[in-house]
Amino acid sequence: MRLIYDIIADKRDGRSLSAADISQVLDGYLSDAVTDYQMAALLMAICVRGLSPAELSAWTDRMLTSGGMLSFPADGRPVVDKHSTGGVGDKISIPLAPLLASLGFRVPMISGRGLGHTGGTLDKLESIPGFRVGLGLDTSREQVQDLGVAMIGQTAELAPLDRRLYALRDVTGTIESVPLIASSIMSKKLAEGIDGLLLDVKTGDGAFMRRVSDARTLGRTMKEIGERAEKRVVALVTAMDEPLGTTAGHTVEIAESVSVLRGEEVPQVTELTVRQAAELLLLFGRA
C-alpha cells in the first residue's frame, strides 16, 4: 500500500501509475479514505501530464466496475446510447432517444447535469413537472424492455466513482482533460450494457474542445475505449459555434424538443437528430 502523496507526486512528475496505484486511489476516494483535496491534486496532475493508454484503461475499468451494471436479454433490438460533450442549446438527446426506440433500438440513456457553462439533459428533463430521473437499475431495465427507452440519472448503484469525480472536476478547473472526459463518459456508457454508442463531440467557441484537432483527439480516445470493450462506436465532430436551434434554457428546450418529435423542422436540431439516428441505423446494418 503506497502513500497517496507518492501517487500524486509520481503523476505530477510525469511518471506512469500502475493499475494497483489507480485502484488504490479510486477505491480510497470512494470510501472517503482519500480526501477531496487529494483527489483534486491528482486530477490537476492528470490534466497537466495526461494518462497513457494503459493508465486510461485501468482508470476507466475501475470506474466502470465501481458499481452495478445494466444487462438486457437478447431480443433482436440492439442496445444503444448517444453522448454529447455538450453545448448551449444542445437538446439532441431528448428527441433522439424516443426516435431510436421507435426505430427498433433499446436506449438506456444515463445522462448528467450541467457541466461548466452548459445545462445538462437531467436539468432539462426535471423542468417537466413530475418527471423522475432517479430510477433504480431494476426499474430502468424494465422501462427499457417495455418502452424501448429510459432517460435517467446516475444513482449510487451505477458508476458511483464517476458521479463523485464529475462533481469535483466541475469546481476544480479539470473539466477539459481528454483522458478525464473520455473515462467519465465511457465508464457510464459501458455500464449501461450497450451494444453500440454514438458520440457527438462538439467543437467551436461554445464547446469545451474549441479546436477541431482537440475534438478529434477526444473522439478517437473514446472510440478506442469502446472498441477495446468490443462495442460498436461511431464518433461525429459537430459545430458548437452558436446555440443549436432557437432556444437555450431548460423549459424552452424541452418545448423545442417536443416540436422536433412532432415532425416540425427546427433549424439544426431536427437535422442533427435525424443524422445521428441514421448513423446508428447504418452502424447496425438496419438501413
ABEGO torsion letter per residue (X at the ends): XBBAAAAAAAAAAGBBBBAAAAAAAAAAAAAGABBAAAAAAAAAAAAAAEBBAAAAAAAAAAAAAABBBBBBBBAGBBBBBBBBAEEBGBAAAAAAAAAAAAAGBBBBBBBBBBBEABBBAAAAAAABBGBBAABBAAAAAAAAAAAGBBBBBBBAABGAAAAAAAAAAAAAGAAABAAAAAAAAAAAAAAAGBABBBBBBBBEAABABABAAAAAAAAAAAAAAAAAAGBBBBBBBBBBABBBEABBEAAAAAAAAAAAAAGBBBBGAAAAAAAAAAAAAAAAGAX
